[in-house]
Amino acid sequence: MVKDILAAIDAEIACLKQAKALLSTSGAVVAKRKPGRPAKAASVVVPKVQKTRKRRKMSAEGRERIRQAQIKRWAALNASKANMNTTVAPLPKAKKKPAKAA
């Protein structure tokens, strides 16, 4: 009985070795990676699956608040530019000195 079991195991091992030899010669088993950039022909392209992110939806009220805040920022910027132009007086032009007669 034990001899029959051992014979069956040996037969199974032989079948597995034969299957391994067939797979390794066909190139189905990936060889160990060497250092450096892989060759173009040897590289396997795996398509990346991008997860689609759920987009957040903003209410019309929220958009309007953002719009009003931006309008306030622009108004403040324009007001500061207008104040700068009115408070700074133009510099007087320098007078030319008359040329000395020789």
C-alpha positions as CSV (number, residue, x, y, z in Angstrom):
1,M,0.0,0.0,0.0
2,V,2.8,2.5,0.9
3,K,4.7,1.6,-2.2
4,D,1.7,2.3,-4.4
5,I,1.3,5.8,-2.7
6,L,5.0,6.5,-3.2
7,A,4.8,5.4,-6.9
8,A,1.8,7.7,-7.4
9,I,3.7,10.7,-5.8
10,D,6.8,10.0,-8.0
11,A,4.5,9.9,-11.1
12,E,3.0,13.2,-10.1
13,I,6.4,14.8,-9.5
14,A,7.5,13.6,-12.9
15,C,4.4,15.2,-14.5
16,L,5.0,18.4,-12.7
17,K,8.7,18.5,-13.7
18,Q,7.7,18.0,-17.3
19,A,5.1,20.8,-17.1
20,K,7.7,23.1,-15.6
21,A,10.1,22.3,-18.4
22,L,7.5,23.1,-21.0
23,L,6.5,26.4,-19.4
24,S,10.1,27.5,-18.9
25,T,11.1,26.9,-22.5
26,S,8.0,28.8,-23.9
27,G,8.9,31.9,-22.0
28,A,5.7,32.0,-19.9
29,V,7.7,32.2,-16.7
30,V,9.2,35.6,-16.2
31,A,13.0,35.5,-15.7
32,K,14.6,37.2,-12.8
33,R,15.0,41.0,-13.4
34,K,18.5,42.3,-14.1
35,P,19.6,45.8,-13.0
36,G,19.0,48.6,-15.4
37,R,16.3,49.6,-17.8
38,P,14.5,46.6,-19.4
39,A,14.6,46.1,-23.2
40,K,11.5,47.3,-25.1
41,A,10.7,43.8,-26.4
42,A,11.0,42.2,-23.0
43,S,8.9,44.7,-21.2
44,V,5.4,43.7,-20.4
45,V,2.8,46.5,-20.6
46,V,0.2,46.3,-17.8
47,P,-2.7,48.7,-18.4
48,K,-3.3,51.0,-15.4
49,V,-6.8,51.2,-14.2
50,Q,-7.5,54.7,-13.0
51,K,-10.0,55.1,-10.3
52,T,-12.6,57.7,-11.1
53,R,-12.9,60.1,-8.3
54,K,-16.4,61.3,-7.3
55,R,-16.6,65.0,-8.1
56,R,-17.9,67.3,-5.4
57,K,-20.7,69.5,-6.4
58,M,-20.9,73.1,-5.1
59,S,-24.2,74.7,-4.6
60,A,-25.2,77.8,-6.4
61,E,-25.2,79.7,-3.1
62,G,-21.6,78.7,-2.5
63,R,-20.5,79.7,-6.0
64,E,-22.2,83.1,-5.5
65,R,-20.4,83.7,-2.2
66,I,-17.0,82.9,-3.8
67,R,-17.9,85.3,-6.7
68,Q,-18.8,88.1,-4.3
69,A,-15.6,87.6,-2.3
70,Q,-13.5,87.8,-5.5
71,I,-15.3,91.0,-6.6
72,K,-14.5,92.5,-3.2
73,R,-10.8,91.5,-3.6
74,W,-10.7,93.1,-7.1
75,A,-12.4,96.3,-5.8
76,A,-9.9,96.6,-2.9
77,L,-7.0,96.1,-5.4
78,N,-8.3,98.7,-7.7
79,A,-9.0,101.1,-4.8
80,S,-5.4,100.8,-3.6
81,K,-4.1,101.4,-7.1
82,A,-6.3,104.5,-7.4
83,N,-5.1,105.8,-4.0
84,M,-1.5,105.4,-5.0
85,N,-1.9,107.4,-8.2
86,T,-3.6,110.3,-6.5
87,T,-1.4,110.6,-3.4
88,V,1.9,110.7,-5.3
89,A,2.6,114.1,-6.8
90,P,4.6,114.2,-10.0
91,L,8.3,115.1,-9.6
92,P,9.2,118.6,-11.0
93,K,11.4,118.5,-14.1
94,A,15.0,119.4,-13.7
95,K,16.0,122.6,-15.4
96,K,18.8,122.5,-17.9
97,K,21.9,124.5,-17.0
98,P,23.0,127.0,-19.7
99,A,26.2,126.0,-21.5
100,K,29.2,128.1,-20.6
101,A,30.7,130.2,-23.3
102,A,34.2,129.5,-24.1
